Each structure stands twice: as C-alpha cells, then as structure tokens.
Amino acid sequence: MQDHVLLVTGGASGIGLAVVEAALAEGWRIAIMDLPGPGLEAARNRFDAAAVRCTGIDVSDESAVVAEIAAIEGEFGPLRGAVNSAGIGRDTAVLATTAEQFRRILDINVVGSFVVAREAARAMRGRDGAIVNISSVSGMKGNEGRAAYGASKAAVITMSQVMAVEFATLGVRVNVVAPGPIETPMVRETHTAEAREGWMQVVPMRRYGTPEEIASATLFLVDSSKSGFITGQTLSVDGGFTVAGLASGTSLAVNSEGFDPTRAH
Ligand SMILES: NC(=O)c1ccc[n+]([C@@H]2O[C@H](COP(=O)([O-])OP(=O)(O)OC[C@H]3O[C@@H](n4cnc5c(N)ncnc54)[C@H](O)[C@@H]3O)[C@@H](O)[C@H]2O)c1
C-alpha cells in the first residue's frame, strides 16, 4: 500500500464507490467524505480502516471540509489526489424549479467541489497532485429538466479550467470527467422508463455506462505517470452522446452494406 492518499467525495455510492474500489486495487489509501447515513456506514463496515478512512461530511459545509482535510493530512497520510464525485441531481422543468432548489444544487455540486479542490490543492502543493471533478454531459448540452443541474455541471468545467491554470505551477493538475448515463443509485432513482428510452435513442453505443468505466477514466487522470501533461481537460465518457449528430440506424445500415474496407473510399 502506498503512503499517498486519494480523497473521494461521494465515495460511499455509485461512481465515487467505484473510484474507491479501483484506487484500492491500485494500492492507494483512501479518504471518503460522504453524508452521514447508511451508505457511509456500509462503506465503513466493508473496508479496512487502515486503508479507507470514512468521514461523515456535507461537502457544502466549508469549515467541516477544511477541518477534515487538515485531519487527513495530520492523522492519515499526505494527499496526492482528490476526486469530487459528491453531487445531487433532480429533473425539474424550468417553470417548476424554485430558486431554493437551484441554489441547493449549486451549493453542493459547485461550491462543495470548489472548497474540496481548493483545500486539496493547498495540501498537495509541490507534490505532483491531481484533482478530478465529476461533471456531466448535462453540463455540455441542454438536457431537458436540467437547468439547475446542467448549470452546476457547466460551472464545474469552467471552474476546473481556472484551477488548472492557477495550479499549473504548483504541481497540481485539474481535469474533469463528464459521464453520460451511468447505472448508479442516483440514476435508478431519477431515470423513469421513459427517460431510459430517450437515452437509448441518443447514445450511439445504445447502452448506459458502468461506474467502473467512469472510475478507470478518472484514475487515468489522477495518475501522473499516465496523464502528467494533461490539465484543464474534460473527458466525456458517454458512449458517443456529446459528439453525435444524426444517428439513424437505417442510413448507417445502408452505408455499411456498401462499404468495402479493401478499397479506398
Ligand atoms: N450516474 C450518472 O448517470 C451520472 C451522470 C453524469 C454525472 N454524474 C455525477 O457523478 C457523481 C456521482 O453520481 P452517482 O450517480 O454516483 O450518484 P450517487 O447518488 O450514487 O452517489 C453520490 C454520492 O454523493 C453523496 N453526496 C450527495 N450530497 C452530498 C453532500 N452534500 N456531501 C457529501 N456527499 C454527498 C451521496 O450521499 C452519495 O453517496 C455526481 O456528481 C453526479 O452528478 C452521474
């Protein structure tokens, strides 16, 4: 096991939990920050406390985050990476979204990620550290029902670009992973059968991704031996959703029938 610690917010569920498992397999020690509750307790029971520290914290609570990162550094080990996966989402029509709901989403998804990244960067200065913020394809496209969520995830991308520039000479890289639809507890709660059908029509690979697929892209961006000159970038892991234009199965079938790979086209 390495000395260095990877902080994972939202590490008790879904994508964050998959990052924790993949990082443990690579020899990292992990500090999870997640809301107090059954998810965090399950993580605490599941993992060896010497390898995984689990702390109940709301990432939008600035003083709690500041204190916990200081405690990780003092009691657990030096931070070398941070993944901001804690987040909330809710599909609500613009006309039905209150300012309070909008602010709550911004507070957790943007301000929470901001405070964690800022404190992690302070701790990791000069250590060849890396931060990965989990955004969403909804931060890049106008997905219905996602005014607040999409705005929060777009903000995560811009914030990460600014951090990448400001931290570049501190030896801290900052990148973003933007998942498409991924089978996690959040999605099982929020995607109706109709929403699932809608996604199937617009994701060229015609499936949901897995948390493990997001975890491996995230760990690539954390690992400076693999991505040491990459900073400020957003990697969409979305089965082709963000690059798709016209994706009609019929016209593709016609074209590929006439395709001869041995001839120059
Ligand atoms: N699942 C998807 O399809 C999808 C797609 C794009 C982006 N994302 C993003 O990926 C991230 C993880 O989502 P997921 O699908 O794994 O969701 P999830 O609900 O399974 O996990 C999110 C975790 O964050 C924690 N969390 C929520 N609010 C918190 C707070 N205030 N403080 C600390 N922890 C908090 C939750 O307790 C939970 O353990 C989120 O940022 C989400 O927006 C998910």
The ligand as an ORCA input file, in Angstrom:
! r2SCAN-3c Opt
* xyz 0 1
  N     -24.994      8.409    -12.702
  C     -24.968      9.181    -13.773
  O     -25.572      8.879    -14.812
  C     -24.184     10.447    -13.765
  C     -24.022     11.102    -14.977
  C     -23.294     12.265    -15.016
  C     -22.728     12.765    -13.847
  N     -22.912     12.120    -12.671
  C     -22.283     12.696    -11.492
  O     -21.487     11.725    -10.862
  C     -21.416     11.991     -9.471
  C     -21.785     10.738     -8.708
  O     -23.115     10.380     -9.037
  P     -23.684      8.915     -8.802
  O     -24.542      8.604     -9.955
  O     -22.592      8.007     -8.383
  O     -24.678      9.246     -7.590
  P     -24.944      8.521     -6.190
  O     -26.154      9.178     -5.657
  O     -24.926      7.044     -6.351
  O     -23.666      8.952     -5.338
  C     -23.481     10.267     -4.924
  C     -22.871     10.263     -3.538
  O     -22.666     11.638     -3.165
  C     -23.073     11.765     -1.822
  N     -23.461     13.147     -1.552
  C     -24.558     13.803     -2.003
  N     -24.598     15.029     -1.482
  C     -23.507     15.158     -0.689
  C     -23.000     16.199      0.128
  N     -23.648     17.357      0.257
  N     -21.845     15.985      0.812
  C     -21.196     14.807      0.714
  N     -21.630     13.776     -0.037
  C     -22.776     13.963     -0.724
  C     -24.265     10.821     -1.672
  O     -24.506     10.506     -0.313
  C     -23.797      9.639     -2.487
  O     -23.069      8.711     -1.692
  C     -22.375     13.165     -9.209
  O     -21.626     14.355     -9.142
  C     -23.265     13.146    -10.423
  O     -23.800     14.410    -10.688
  C     -23.626     10.955    -12.607
*
